[in-house]
Each structure stands twice: as C-alpha cells, then as structure tokens.
Amino acid sequence: MALYGVACLVAAGILALVGPVPDWAAALIIGAVLLAAAGTVALIGKRDVAQASPPVPVEAVEGLKQDVHTIKSRRHR
C-alpha cells in the first residue's frame, strides 16, 4: 500500500509541474530527482556498510585456537 501511496505522490508531482512545462519535461524532471535521491541513498548505504566491521565469530575463533594449542601440546608428548 505504501508503494501505491508513493506512486500517487510522484504522479501528483508530475501533474503539478505540467502547468509551467510540457508533460514530458515534468516527468523527466521528477524522474531525474528520484534517480538522484536513489543514488544519494545508495552512496550513503555503501559508506555505512564499508565502515562496519566485518562480522567475526569470536567464540568460534577462540575455540579453534584452543583446539590447535591442544593438538600441538599433545603432539610433543
């Protein structure tokens, strides 16, 4: 339902611009604004993902280190 609401707002924006500019220009302007907004949001999201630390299973890594230590210590006996 929200998608239909957004589509109606986009159509309303196009119709609001139809008075001063031709129909095709109004649709072009609104489309360009929407693509610019989507690009901005995508770049912000990419930056946030790049700044996030990579997920590391800390407990699994510690368990593996302990296993390796145990195997090495038993091998030298």
N, C-alpha and C positions, 0 to 999 in steps of 0.2 A: 504494500500500500504506500509506503514511503517513496518507493521508486516512481509510482504514478504521481505522487504529490510533487516530487522534484521535476518530473516531466511537464507537469502543468505550470510550474513556476518558470521553466525555461520557455515554454510556449508563450506565457504572459510577457516575458522579457522581450521576445521577438516581436510580439504584437505591439508592445509599447514603442518599439523603435520604427515600426512600419510607417508612422506618420511622417517623420522627417527624412527617412531614407527609403530606398526601394526594398521590396520584400527580401530579395536575395542578399542584399547588403546587411539587413538586420539579422538574418540567420547566420551569415558569415561572421559578423561581429560577435554575436553570442557564442557561436562555436569556438572562435578564437579565444575568447575569455575563458570558456570552460576548459579548453585544452591547456591554456597557460596555468590555470588553477590546478589542474591534474598534474602537470609537470612539476609545479612547486611542491605539491604534497608528496609526490614520488621522490623528489630530491631530499626532502626533509626526512622521509622514512628511510631512505638509503643511508643517510648520515647517522640516524639513530641506530640502525642495525650495525653499521660499521663500528660505532663507538661501544656497542655492547660487548661484554667479554664473552669469549667462546664458552659454550657450556662444557664443563668438565665433570665427569662423575668422580668426585673427590674420594668417596668411600671405596669405589672400585679400584682407583689408582693406588690408594694406601694398601688395600688388600693384596694387590698384585706385588707391590714392593715387599710386603711381609712374606708372601709365598716365595719370591725369588731369594730373599735372605734365608729363609728356612731351608730351601733346597741347596743353596751354596754351603750353608753351615753343616748340613748332614753329609754332603759330598766329601768334605775334608776330613771326616772321621775315620 
